[in-house]
Amino acid sequence: MSGLFIAIKKVIVASVVLPTLFVGCQRPTKNDVAFPIPTRQVTDDLGRTITVPVKITRVVSTAPSVTENIFAVGAGDRLVGVTTFCNYPEDAKLIPKIGDTMTPNMETIIALRPDVVFASTASQIETFTKTLEQNGIAVYVTNPTDITGVFNNFRNLAQLLDTWPGSAGVLGKLELRADRVYGAVHPGRDVPVFVQFSKEPLFTMGKESFLNQVLEVAGGRSVNAHVETAYPKLSKETALALQPDAIILSDSPDNQEPNEAFRNSPAVKNDRVYKVNADLLSRPGPRLVDALEQIARHLHPDKFGQTEK
């Protein structure tokens, strides 16, 4: 295993939040439950200490990436509510909907009686955390900032939902795939890349995006890695000066070609414009490894063989 991913695995193991600290009991909100529910304290990705049942059986997800992670760790049957954007895997489409990611319906969530609501920092958690906690519902925030964090989240969710070590093999395969990509393209030249999420207005990734490490592992380098925030909007003048060697398009109906500012860029002139499924790029979950592999093949076809655009 490469030095990079040996280090990553050490970070993951060192930072795992083992949800085994019992702190007492929580009185049920329903009168028909005769005894208090045993609880424990865990720490989420924002460093918040929250109280959850020892045995978590009912969960709600307010983000597609979280939904995919919960299914991947083998706890999809615990989901009682997901967002309208949660479309993967297929079984997620059958779960009752609690609204969209930004404005979930509080009354619907409370009526579902979840033990935990999983949120991402992309959601407006500040607007509903207090309401849920007042109703005895814990809110656990996931916030992976790179592919290491995605792997870490996977392990933490498996520990929290008591599906570890049964799901350890799944994580091991994801780590192995990422390690193989890294080993195939490194050492080598890092290709300057522009990732375009929207043509008009022009949105891309910045310094705080979890995709920066994905590009690095895939043998690329974001030309916007210095730009503050995660997903900045760029002016045409700023874009003109970037001159990327390759452009990755987040594949969606309104983002099928590069912004006009890149007309004379090396990427366009050398026909190095590639599309990657928008969900793979935007969701920090297990399928991020699929995006990693696709990007690496696009940037380094000599290492993997030619691929379709």
C-alpha positions as CSV (number, residue, x, y, z in Angstrom):
1,M,0.0,0.0,0.0
2,S,1.4,3.4,-0.9
3,G,2.8,5.8,1.7
4,L,-0.1,8.2,1.2
5,F,-2.8,5.7,2.0
6,I,-0.9,4.0,4.8
7,A,-0.9,7.5,6.4
8,I,-4.6,7.9,5.6
9,K,-5.5,4.6,7.3
10,K,-3.6,5.7,10.4
11,V,-5.5,9.0,10.5
12,I,-8.8,7.1,10.1
13,V,-8.0,4.6,12.9
14,A,-6.8,7.4,15.2
15,S,-9.8,9.6,14.7
16,V,-12.6,7.0,14.9
17,V,-15.3,8.0,17.3
18,L,-16.1,4.8,19.1
19,P,-19.7,5.2,20.3
20,T,-19.4,3.1,23.4
21,L,-19.6,5.6,26.3
22,F,-22.7,5.0,28.3
23,V,-24.0,8.0,30.1
24,G,-27.4,7.0,31.5
25,C,-31.0,6.8,30.3
26,Q,-33.3,9.0,28.3
27,R,-37.0,9.1,29.1
28,P,-39.1,8.1,26.1
29,T,-41.3,10.7,24.5
30,K,-44.1,8.1,24.1
31,N,-46.3,7.1,27.1
32,D,-46.6,3.6,25.8
33,V,-43.0,2.8,26.5
34,A,-42.6,1.6,30.0
35,F,-38.9,2.0,30.7
36,P,-36.2,4.6,30.0
37,I,-34.0,4.0,27.0
38,P,-30.3,3.4,27.7
39,T,-28.2,6.1,26.0
40,R,-24.6,6.9,25.2
41,Q,-22.6,10.0,24.2
42,V,-20.9,10.3,20.8
43,T,-19.0,13.2,19.0
44,D,-19.9,14.2,15.5
45,D,-17.7,15.8,12.8
46,L,-18.2,19.3,14.2
47,G,-17.0,18.2,17.6
48,R,-20.5,18.4,19.1
49,T,-21.3,15.9,21.9
50,I,-24.7,14.4,21.4
51,T,-26.7,11.8,23.3
52,V,-28.1,8.8,21.3
53,P,-29.7,5.5,22.2
54,V,-27.4,2.6,22.7
55,K,-29.3,0.8,20.0
56,I,-30.2,3.1,17.1
57,T,-33.1,1.6,15.1
58,R,-34.7,4.6,13.4
59,V,-32.8,7.3,11.5
60,V,-33.5,10.1,9.1
61,S,-31.0,11.5,6.5
62,T,-31.1,15.1,5.3
63,A,-28.4,14.6,2.6
64,P,-28.0,12.2,-0.3
65,S,-24.4,11.5,0.6
66,V,-25.4,10.5,4.1
67,T,-28.1,8.2,2.7
68,E,-25.6,6.5,0.4
69,N,-23.2,6.0,3.4
70,I,-25.9,4.6,5.6
71,F,-26.8,2.0,2.9
72,A,-23.1,1.3,2.3
73,V,-22.5,0.4,5.9
74,G,-25.5,-2.0,5.9
75,A,-28.0,0.0,7.8
76,G,-30.3,1.1,5.0
77,D,-33.2,-0.7,6.8
78,R,-32.9,1.8,9.6
79,L,-33.8,4.8,7.4
80,V,-37.4,6.0,8.0
81,G,-37.0,9.3,6.2
82,V,-34.8,10.8,3.5
83,T,-34.8,13.8,1.2
84,T,-36.3,14.2,-2.2
85,F,-32.8,14.2,-3.6
86,C,-31.9,10.8,-2.1
87,N,-32.1,8.7,-5.3
88,Y,-29.3,6.1,-4.7
89,P,-29.4,3.2,-4.2
90,E,-32.8,2.3,-5.7
91,D,-34.2,1.4,-2.3
92,A,-33.7,5.0,-1.2
93,K,-36.5,6.0,-3.5
94,L,-39.0,3.9,-1.6
95,I,-38.3,5.6,1.8
96,P,-40.7,8.3,3.0
97,K,-39.6,11.8,2.0
98,I,-39.0,14.6,4.6
99,G,-38.6,17.5,2.0
100,D,-35.4,18.7,0.3
101,T,-31.9,19.1,1.7
102,M,-32.1,22.8,2.5
103,T,-35.7,22.9,3.9
104,P,-36.7,19.6,5.5
105,N,-40.1,19.4,7.0
106,M,-39.8,19.5,10.8
107,E,-43.3,18.2,11.5
108,T,-42.7,15.2,9.2
109,I,-39.3,14.4,10.8
110,I,-40.7,14.6,14.3
111,A,-43.7,12.4,13.4
112,L,-41.3,9.7,12.1
113,R,-39.8,9.4,15.7
114,P,-36.2,8.9,14.6
115,D,-33.5,8.2,17.2
116,V,-31.0,10.3,15.2
117,V,-31.2,12.7,12.3
118,F,-28.1,12.7,10.2
119,A,-27.2,16.0,8.5
120,S,-24.3,17.5,6.5
121,T,-23.0,21.0,6.8
122,A,-24.4,21.6,3.4
123,S,-27.8,21.6,5.1
124,Q,-29.1,24.5,7.1
125,I,-28.8,22.6,10.4
126,E,-28.8,25.7,12.5
127,T,-32.5,26.3,11.6
128,F,-33.8,23.0,12.8
129,T,-31.3,21.4,15.2
130,K,-32.9,23.2,18.2
131,T,-36.4,22.1,17.3
132,L,-35.4,18.5,16.9
133,E,-33.4,18.4,20.1
134,Q,-36.3,19.9,22.0
135,N,-38.3,16.9,20.8
136,G,-35.7,14.5,22.1
137,I,-34.2,13.8,18.6
138,A,-30.4,13.9,18.3
139,V,-28.8,15.6,15.3
140,Y,-25.5,14.1,14.1
141,V,-23.5,16.2,11.6
142,T,-21.1,14.6,9.1
143,N,-18.5,16.9,7.5
144,P,-15.9,15.1,5.4
145,T,-13.4,17.6,4.0
146,D,-11.5,15.1,1.8
147,I,-11.5,11.5,0.7
148,T,-9.8,10.6,4.0
149,G,-12.8,12.1,5.8
150,V,-15.2,10.1,3.6
151,F,-13.5,6.9,4.7
152,N,-13.5,8.1,8.3
153,N,-17.2,8.9,8.1
154,F,-17.9,5.4,6.8
155,R,-16.2,3.8,9.7
156,N,-17.8,6.1,12.3
157,L,-21.3,5.5,10.9
158,A,-20.7,1.7,11.0
159,Q,-19.5,2.0,14.6
160,L,-22.5,4.2,15.5
161,L,-25.1,2.0,13.8
162,D,-23.4,-1.2,15.1
163,T,-22.7,-2.7,11.7
164,W,-18.9,-2.9,12.2
165,P,-16.9,-5.1,11.7
166,G,-19.4,-6.6,9.2
167,S,-19.0,-3.6,6.9
168,A,-15.2,-3.5,7.3
169,G,-14.7,-5.4,4.0
170,V,-16.6,-2.7,2.1
171,L,-14.4,0.0,3.4
172,G,-11.3,-2.1,2.8
173,K,-12.2,-2.4,-0.9
174,L,-12.8,1.3,-1.3
175,E,-9.5,2.1,0.3
176,L,-7.7,-0.5,-1.9
177,R,-9.3,1.0,-5.1
178,A,-8.1,4.5,-4.1
179,D,-4.7,3.2,-3.2
180,R,-4.4,1.5,-6.6
181,V,-5.2,4.8,-8.4
182,Y,-2.6,6.6,-6.4
183,G,0.0,4.0,-7.1
184,A,-0.7,4.0,-10.8
185,V,-0.3,7.8,-11.3
186,H,2.4,8.7,-8.8
187,P,5.0,9.7,-9.1
188,G,4.1,11.7,-12.2
189,R,3.1,15.1,-13.5
190,D,0.1,16.6,-11.8
191,V,-2.3,17.9,-14.5
192,P,-3.7,21.4,-13.8
193,V,-7.5,20.9,-13.7
194,F,-10.6,23.1,-13.7
195,V,-13.7,21.6,-12.3
196,Q,-16.9,23.2,-13.6
197,F,-20.1,22.7,-11.7
198,S,-22.1,25.3,-13.6
199,K,-21.5,27.0,-16.9
200,E,-23.6,30.2,-16.3
201,P,-23.0,31.5,-13.7
202,L,-19.5,29.9,-13.5
203,F,-19.2,27.8,-10.3
204,T,-16.2,25.7,-9.5
205,M,-14.4,24.2,-6.5
206,G,-12.2,26.1,-4.1
207,K,-9.8,25.6,-1.2
208,E,-12.4,24.1,1.2
209,S,-13.8,21.5,-1.2
210,F,-13.4,17.8,-0.4
211,L,-12.6,17.3,-4.1
212,N,-9.1,18.8,-3.8
213,Q,-7.6,15.6,-2.3
214,V,-9.5,13.6,-4.9
215,L,-7.8,15.4,-7.7
216,E,-4.4,15.0,-6.0
217,V,-4.8,11.3,-5.6
218,A,-6.0,11.1,-9.2
219,G,-2.9,12.9,-10.4
220,G,-4.4,16.3,-10.9
221,R,-4.2,19.7,-9.3
222,S,-7.0,22.2,-9.0
223,V,-6.2,25.6,-10.6
224,N,-8.4,27.1,-7.9
225,A,-6.9,25.4,-4.8
226,H,-6.0,28.8,-3.5
227,V,-9.5,30.3,-3.7
228,E,-11.3,30.7,-0.4
229,T,-14.6,28.9,0.2
230,A,-15.6,25.5,-1.1
231,Y,-17.6,26.4,-4.3
232,P,-16.8,30.0,-5.5
233,K,-18.4,31.8,-8.4
234,L,-15.8,33.1,-10.8
235,S,-15.9,36.1,-13.2
236,K,-15.0,35.7,-16.8
237,E,-11.8,37.7,-16.3
238,T,-10.7,35.4,-13.5
239,A,-11.4,32.3,-15.5
240,L,-9.5,33.6,-18.5
241,A,-6.3,33.7,-16.5
242,L,-6.5,30.1,-15.3
243,Q,-5.5,28.2,-18.5
244,P,-6.2,24.7,-17.2
245,D,-4.7,21.7,-19.1
246,A,-7.9,19.7,-18.5
247,I,-11.5,20.5,-17.6
248,I,-13.9,18.3,-15.6
249,L,-17.6,19.0,-16.2
250,S,-20.1,18.0,-13.6
251,D,-22.4,16.2,-16.0
252,S,-25.9,17.8,-15.8
253,P,-28.3,19.1,-18.5
254,D,-27.2,22.7,-18.1
255,N,-23.4,22.0,-17.9
256,Q,-22.5,20.2,-21.1
257,E,-19.6,22.4,-22.3
258,P,-17.0,24.7,-20.8
259,N,-17.7,28.3,-20.1
260,E,-16.8,30.6,-23.0
261,A,-13.9,31.9,-21.0
262,F,-12.0,28.7,-21.6
263,R,-12.4,28.8,-25.4
264,N,-8.6,29.3,-25.9
265,S,-7.4,27.3,-23.0
266,P,-5.0,24.3,-23.4
267,A,-7.9,22.0,-22.2
268,V,-10.2,23.0,-25.0
269,K,-7.5,23.3,-27.7
270,N,-6.2,19.8,-26.9
271,D,-9.7,18.3,-26.5
272,R,-9.2,17.5,-22.8
273,V,-12.7,18.2,-21.6
274,Y,-14.3,15.4,-19.7
275,K,-17.6,14.7,-18.0
276,V,-18.2,13.0,-14.7
277,N,-21.6,12.2,-13.3
278,A,-22.8,15.2,-11.1
279,D,-23.9,13.0,-8.2
280,L,-20.5,11.2,-8.1
281,L,-18.7,14.6,-7.9
282,S,-21.0,16.3,-5.5
283,R,-21.6,13.6,-2.9
284,P,-18.8,12.8,-0.4
285,G,-19.9,9.1,-0.1
286,P,-18.7,5.7,-1.2
287,R,-19.2,6.5,-4.9
288,L,-16.6,9.3,-4.7
289,V,-14.1,6.5,-5.4
290,D,-15.9,5.9,-8.7
291,A,-15.3,9.6,-9.5
292,L,-11.7,9.3,-8.4
293,E,-11.1,6.4,-10.8
294,Q,-12.8,8.1,-13.7
295,I,-10.8,11.3,-13.2
296,A,-7.5,9.4,-13.0
297,R,-8.3,7.6,-16.3
298,H,-9.1,10.9,-18.0
299,L,-6.0,12.7,-16.8
300,H,-3.6,9.8,-17.3
301,P,-4.9,7.6,-20.1
302,D,-1.4,6.3,-20.6
303,K,-1.6,4.6,-17.2
304,F,-5.1,3.1,-17.7
305,G,-5.8,3.1,-21.5
306,Q,-8.1,5.4,-23.4
307,T,-11.5,6.2,-21.9
308,E,-14.7,7.7,-23.3
309,K,-15.3,11.4,-22.6
